[in-house]
């Protein structure tokens, strides 16, 4: 993979019927063999029509991120702030990267589906965004069972809280 300043292939605005309002297509550097050039009007119209079909009917905002063999989507209502949704998507994806040490693929996710579900629960609860900071989420998800003595009672399971309270009561009575 080579680094290039040529990042954008096209920018366009379509009206509610899918007709071009403004379009600007950028030609890539001549040595850039992997980039698709939309040099003809036919190619440009075909691209615009395909994108319009996929986005026009939805009353939702869809953001996604692609990893090797999985796509991660986040969907919000049409009036939702895209930057907010993007921060949730990035928080989730960055946490997965930290959790799986850069190896994000279907196999890794399926093998550790419990942790992935916990990550999602730490970020979103019933549609409400709770946390997007990767470090905080990772620290909550990767806590070891041996660290439970340092965890506050409100972060423990009911059984752990009961056992901790019982041990503390026993120690205070024997002292």
MODELLER restraints for C-alpha pairs under 7 A, 6 or more apart:
rsr = mdl.restraints
at = mdl.atoms
rsr.add(forms.Gaussian(group=physical.xy_distance, feature=features.Distance(at['CA:6:A'], at['CA:28:A']), mean=6.26, stdev=0.5))
rsr.add(forms.Gaussian(group=physical.xy_distance, feature=features.Distance(at['CA:8:A'], at['CA:26:A']), mean=6.85, stdev=0.5))
rsr.add(forms.Gaussian(group=physical.xy_distance, feature=features.Distance(at['CA:9:A'], at['CA:25:A']), mean=6.05, stdev=0.5))
rsr.add(forms.Gaussian(group=physical.xy_distance, feature=features.Distance(at['CA:9:A'], at['CA:26:A']), mean=5.22, stdev=0.5))
rsr.add(forms.Gaussian(group=physical.xy_distance, feature=features.Distance(at['CA:10:A'], at['CA:24:A']), mean=5.82, stdev=0.5))
rsr.add(forms.Gaussian(group=physical.xy_distance, feature=features.Distance(at['CA:10:A'], at['CA:25:A']), mean=4.39, stdev=0.5))
rsr.add(forms.Gaussian(group=physical.xy_distance, feature=features.Distance(at['CA:10:A'], at['CA:26:A']), mean=5.82, stdev=0.5))
rsr.add(forms.Gaussian(group=physical.xy_distance, feature=features.Distance(at['CA:11:A'], at['CA:23:A']), mean=5.86, stdev=0.5))
rsr.add(forms.Gaussian(group=physical.xy_distance, feature=features.Distance(at['CA:11:A'], at['CA:24:A']), mean=5.33, stdev=0.5))
rsr.add(forms.Gaussian(group=physical.xy_distance, feature=features.Distance(at['CA:11:A'], at['CA:25:A']), mean=6.43, stdev=0.5))
rsr.add(forms.Gaussian(group=physical.xy_distance, feature=features.Distance(at['CA:12:A'], at['CA:22:A']), mean=5.42, stdev=0.5))
rsr.add(forms.Gaussian(group=physical.xy_distance, feature=features.Distance(at['CA:12:A'], at['CA:23:A']), mean=4.11, stdev=0.5))
rsr.add(forms.Gaussian(group=physical.xy_distance, feature=features.Distance(at['CA:12:A'], at['CA:24:A']), mean=6.13, stdev=0.5))
rsr.add(forms.Gaussian(group=physical.xy_distance, feature=features.Distance(at['CA:13:A'], at['CA:20:A']), mean=6.19, stdev=0.5))
rsr.add(forms.Gaussian(group=physical.xy_distance, feature=features.Distance(at['CA:13:A'], at['CA:21:A']), mean=5.35, stdev=0.5))
rsr.add(forms.Gaussian(group=physical.xy_distance, feature=features.Distance(at['CA:13:A'], at['CA:22:A']), mean=5.08, stdev=0.5))
rsr.add(forms.Gaussian(group=physical.xy_distance, feature=features.Distance(at['CA:13:A'], at['CA:23:A']), mean=6.31, stdev=0.5))
rsr.add(forms.Gaussian(group=physical.xy_distance, feature=features.Distance(at['CA:14:A'], at['CA:20:A']), mean=4.58, stdev=0.5))
rsr.add(forms.Gaussian(group=physical.xy_distance, feature=features.Distance(at['CA:14:A'], at['CA:21:A']), mean=5.21, stdev=0.5))
rsr.add(forms.Gaussian(group=physical.xy_distance, feature=features.Distance(at['CA:15:A'], at['CA:21:A']), mean=6.24, stdev=0.5))
rsr.add(forms.Gaussian(group=physical.xy_distance, feature=features.Distance(at['CA:18:A'], at['CA:49:A']), mean=6.61, stdev=0.5))
rsr.add(forms.Gaussian(group=physical.xy_distance, feature=features.Distance(at['CA:18:A'], at['CA:52:A']), mean=5.71, stdev=0.5))
rsr.add(forms.Gaussian(group=physical.xy_distance, feature=features.Distance(at['CA:25:A'], at['CA:38:A']), mean=6.86, stdev=0.5))
rsr.add(forms.Gaussian(group=physical.xy_distance, feature=features.Distance(at['CA:27:A'], at['CA:37:A']), mean=6.18, stdev=0.5))
rsr.add(forms.Gaussian(group=physical.xy_distance, feature=features.Distance(at['CA:28:A'], at['CA:35:A']), mean=6.96, stdev=0.5))
rsr.add(forms.Gaussian(group=physical.xy_distance, feature=features.Distance(at['CA:38:A'], at['CA:44:A']), mean=5.55, stdev=0.5))
rsr.add(forms.Gaussian(group=physical.xy_distance, feature=features.Distance(at['CA:59:A'], at['CA:77:A']), mean=6.51, stdev=0.5))
rsr.add(forms.Gaussian(group=physical.xy_distance, feature=features.Distance(at['CA:59:A'], at['CA:78:A']), mean=5.13, stdev=0.5))
rsr.add(forms.Gaussian(group=physical.xy_distance, feature=features.Distance(at['CA:60:A'], at['CA:75:A']), mean=6.56, stdev=0.5))
rsr.add(forms.Gaussian(group=physical.xy_distance, feature=features.Distance(at['CA:60:A'], at['CA:76:A']), mean=5.58, stdev=0.5))
rsr.add(forms.Gaussian(group=physical.xy_distance, feature=features.Distance(at['CA:60:A'], at['CA:77:A']), mean=4.45, stdev=0.5))
rsr.add(forms.Gaussian(group=physical.xy_distance, feature=features.Distance(at['CA:60:A'], at['CA:78:A']), mean=4.26, stdev=0.5))
rsr.add(forms.Gaussian(group=physical.xy_distance, feature=features.Distance(at['CA:61:A'], at['CA:75:A']), mean=5.56, stdev=0.5))
rsr.add(forms.Gaussian(group=physical.xy_distance, feature=features.Distance(at['CA:61:A'], at['CA:76:A']), mean=5.11, stdev=0.5))
rsr.add(forms.Gaussian(group=physical.xy_distance, feature=features.Distance(at['CA:61:A'], at['CA:77:A']), mean=5.86, stdev=0.5))
rsr.add(forms.Gaussian(group=physical.xy_distance, feature=features.Distance(at['CA:61:A'], at['CA:78:A']), mean=5.30, stdev=0.5))
rsr.add(forms.Gaussian(group=physical.xy_distance, feature=features.Distance(at['CA:62:A'], at['CA:73:A']), mean=6.82, stdev=0.5))
rsr.add(forms.Gaussian(group=physical.xy_distance, feature=features.Distance(at['CA:62:A'], at['CA:74:A']), mean=5.88, stdev=0.5))
rsr.add(forms.Gaussian(group=physical.xy_distance, feature=features.Distance(at['CA:62:A'], at['CA:75:A']), mean=4.68, stdev=0.5))
rsr.add(forms.Gaussian(group=physical.xy_distance, feature=features.Distance(at['CA:62:A'], at['CA:76:A']), mean=6.71, stdev=0.5))
rsr.add(forms.Gaussian(group=physical.xy_distance, feature=features.Distance(at['CA:63:A'], at['CA:73:A']), mean=5.67, stdev=0.5))
rsr.add(forms.Gaussian(group=physical.xy_distance, feature=features.Distance(at['CA:63:A'], at['CA:74:A']), mean=5.38, stdev=0.5))
rsr.add(forms.Gaussian(group=physical.xy_distance, feature=features.Distance(at['CA:63:A'], at['CA:75:A']), mean=6.56, stdev=0.5))
rsr.add(forms.Gaussian(group=physical.xy_distance, feature=features.Distance(at['CA:63:A'], at['CA:86:A']), mean=6.94, stdev=0.5))
rsr.add(forms.Gaussian(group=physical.xy_distance, feature=features.Distance(at['CA:64:A'], at['CA:71:A']), mean=6.65, stdev=0.5))
rsr.add(forms.Gaussian(group=physical.xy_distance, feature=features.Distance(at['CA:64:A'], at['CA:72:A']), mean=5.37, stdev=0.5))
rsr.add(forms.Gaussian(group=physical.xy_distance, feature=features.Distance(at['CA:64:A'], at['CA:73:A']), mean=4.21, stdev=0.5))
rsr.add(forms.Gaussian(group=physical.xy_distance, feature=features.Distance(at['CA:64:A'], at['CA:74:A']), mean=6.24, stdev=0.5))
rsr.add(forms.Gaussian(group=physical.xy_distance, feature=features.Distance(at['CA:65:A'], at['CA:71:A']), mean=5.71, stdev=0.5))
rsr.add(forms.Gaussian(group=physical.xy_distance, feature=features.Distance(at['CA:65:A'], at['CA:72:A']), mean=5.20, stdev=0.5))
rsr.add(forms.Gaussian(group=physical.xy_distance, feature=features.Distance(at['CA:65:A'], at['CA:73:A']), mean=6.58, stdev=0.5))
rsr.add(forms.Gaussian(group=physical.xy_distance, feature=features.Distance(at['CA:66:A'], at['CA:72:A']), mean=6.31, stdev=0.5))
rsr.add(forms.Gaussian(group=physical.xy_distance, feature=features.Distance(at['CA:67:A'], at['CA:104:A']), mean=6.48, stdev=0.5))
rsr.add(forms.Gaussian(group=physical.xy_distance, feature=features.Distance(at['CA:67:A'], at['CA:105:A']), mean=6.66, stdev=0.5))
rsr.add(forms.Gaussian(group=physical.xy_distance, feature=features.Distance(at['CA:68:A'], at['CA:105:A']), mean=5.76, stdev=0.5))
rsr.add(forms.Gaussian(group=physical.xy_distance, feature=features.Distance(at['CA:69:A'], at['CA:105:A']), mean=5.66, stdev=0.5))
rsr.add(forms.Gaussian(group=physical.xy_distance, feature=features.Distance(at['CA:69:A'], at['CA:106:A']), mean=6.22, stdev=0.5))
rsr.add(forms.Gaussian(group=physical.xy_distance, feature=features.Distance(at['CA:70:A'], at['CA:105:A']), mean=6.19, stdev=0.5))
rsr.add(forms.Gaussian(group=physical.xy_distance, feature=features.Distance(at['CA:70:A'], at['CA:106:A']), mean=6.06, stdev=0.5))
rsr.add(forms.Gaussian(group=physical.xy_distance, feature=features.Distance(at['CA:74:A'], at['CA:85:A']), mean=7.00, stdev=0.5))
rsr.add(forms.Gaussian(group=physical.xy_distance, feature=features.Distance(at['CA:74:A'], at['CA:89:A']), mean=6.41, stdev=0.5))
rsr.add(forms.Gaussian(group=physical.xy_distance, feature=features.Distance(at['CA:87:A'], at['CA:132:A']), mean=6.69, stdev=0.5))
rsr.add(forms.Gaussian(group=physical.xy_distance, feature=features.Distance(at['CA:88:A'], at['CA:132:A']), mean=5.60, stdev=0.5))
rsr.add(forms.Gaussian(group=physical.xy_distance, feature=features.Distance(at['CA:91:A'], at['CA:132:A']), mean=4.77, stdev=0.5))
rsr.add(forms.Gaussian(group=physical.xy_distance, feature=features.Distance(at['CA:91:A'], at['CA:133:A']), mean=6.06, stdev=0.5))
rsr.add(forms.Gaussian(group=physical.xy_distance, feature=features.Distance(at['CA:91:A'], at['CA:134:A']), mean=5.50, stdev=0.5))
rsr.add(forms.Gaussian(group=physical.xy_distance, feature=features.Distance(at['CA:92:A'], at['CA:120:A']), mean=6.97, stdev=0.5))
rsr.add(forms.Gaussian(group=physical.xy_distance, feature=features.Distance(at['CA:94:A'], at['CA:134:A']), mean=6.26, stdev=0.5))
rsr.add(forms.Gaussian(group=physical.xy_distance, feature=features.Distance(at['CA:95:A'], at['CA:134:A']), mean=5.10, stdev=0.5))
rsr.add(forms.Gaussian(group=physical.xy_distance, feature=features.Distance(at['CA:95:A'], at['CA:137:A']), mean=7.00, stdev=0.5))
rsr.add(forms.Gaussian(group=physical.xy_distance, feature=features.Distance(at['CA:95:A'], at['CA:138:A']), mean=6.21, stdev=0.5))
rsr.add(forms.Gaussian(group=physical.xy_distance, feature=features.Distance(at['CA:97:A'], at['CA:103:A']), mean=6.85, stdev=0.5))
rsr.add(forms.Gaussian(group=physical.xy_distance, feature=features.Distance(at['CA:97:A'], at['CA:104:A']), mean=6.51, stdev=0.5))
rsr.add(forms.Gaussian(group=physical.xy_distance, feature=features.Distance(at['CA:99:A'], at['CA:138:A']), mean=6.99, stdev=0.5))
rsr.add(forms.Gaussian(group=physical.xy_distance, feature=features.Distance(at['CA:109:A'], at['CA:116:A']), mean=6.78, stdev=0.5))
rsr.add(forms.Gaussian(group=physical.xy_distance, feature=features.Distance(at['CA:115:A'], at['CA:141:A']), mean=6.85, stdev=0.5))
rsr.add(forms.Gaussian(group=physical.xy_distance, feature=features.Distance(at['CA:118:A'], at['CA:141:A']), mean=6.73, stdev=0.5))
rsr.add(forms.Gaussian(group=physical.xy_distance, feature=features.Distance(at['CA:119:A'], at['CA:137:A']), mean=6.72, stdev=0.5))
rsr.add(forms.Gaussian(group=physical.xy_distance, feature=features.Distance(at['CA:119:A'], at['CA:141:A']), mean=6.58, stdev=0.5))
rsr.add(forms.Gaussian(group=physical.xy_distance, feature=features.Distance(at['CA:122:A'], at['CA:130:A']), mean=6.75, stdev=0.5))
rsr.add(forms.Gaussian(group=physical.xy_distance, feature=features.Distance(at['CA:122:A'], at['CA:131:A']), mean=6.64, stdev=0.5))
rsr.add(forms.Gaussian(group=physical.xy_distance, feature=features.Distance(at['CA:122:A'], at['CA:137:A']), mean=6.47, stdev=0.5))
rsr.add(forms.Gaussian(group=physical.xy_distance, feature=features.Distance(at['CA:123:A'], at['CA:129:A']), mean=5.91, stdev=0.5))
rsr.add(forms.Gaussian(group=physical.xy_distance, feature=features.Distance(at['CA:123:A'], at['CA:130:A']), mean=5.16, stdev=0.5))
rsr.add(forms.Gaussian(group=physical.xy_distance, feature=features.Distance(at['CA:123:A'], at['CA:131:A']), mean=4.80, stdev=0.5))
rsr.add(forms.Gaussian(group=physical.xy_distance, feature=features.Distance(at['CA:123:A'], at['CA:132:A']), mean=5.97, stdev=0.5))
rsr.add(forms.Gaussian(group=physical.xy_distance, feature=features.Distance(at['CA:124:A'], at['CA:130:A']), mean=5.56, stdev=0.5))
rsr.add(forms.Gaussian(group=physical.xy_distance, feature=features.Distance(at['CA:153:A'], at['CA:161:A']), mean=5.70, stdev=0.5))
